[in-house]
């Protein structure tokens, strides 16, 4: 009889749906920077997040980039799903 671990091994590399990642990034930006970024303004490309926003808000996000990435990593434990913001 095979151990249960062998049957569940294929589920260890699952990533959350794109909508969940966008929601977490938007919540982290709101918490750290204090303004709202809609999920329509967020685009995912692999492990990189692209923000389609105006330059003033982009500058503020880039100033707090490390704190936002840390917040996302704490909310989505396990692998580093989001590695960069641009």
ABEGO torsion letter per residue (X at the ends): XBBAAAAAAAAAABBBBAAAAAAAAAAAAAAAAGBBBBAAABBBBEABBBBBBBAAAAAAAAAAAAAAAAAAAAABBEBBABABBX
